[in-house]
Amino acid sequence: MNPDPNVATIPPAPAPTWSPEILQAFQSLAGRHSDDFQRLAMNLYDENHHYRGQLRDLRTQIEQLADRAAFVLGKVDSARRLDKCATAARSNRATIRKKVMNIASAKSARL
């Protein structure tokens, strides 16, 4: 039977190529499960479930740390701005004090 040229065909997925090390590791794993592939599949599923749970927990911790870091950085930025304002206020106070002293000395010189 000839395929219809008007119908698109999906090529089969390429077979995975495994390195000899991976094949040996899988055979060793199967041997540890007495070649009971259902038990092996359940064990791999349980491990995967466990690791995914750990990954979710770690992602949550990272998000919490990022929130805390943003909070701390905000506080640091606020402290820097307050320090700049305080420095500017001290500078302005010194400038005002000099101007007052100049005005006072000019008045006393006129008297």
Secondary structure, DSSP 4 states (H G I P E B T S, - for coil): -PPPTTS--PPPPPPP---HHHHHHHHHHHHHTTT-HHHHHHHHHHHHHHHHHHHHHHHHHHHHHHHHHHHHHHHHHHHHHHHHHHHHHHHHHHHHHHHHHHHHHHHHHH-
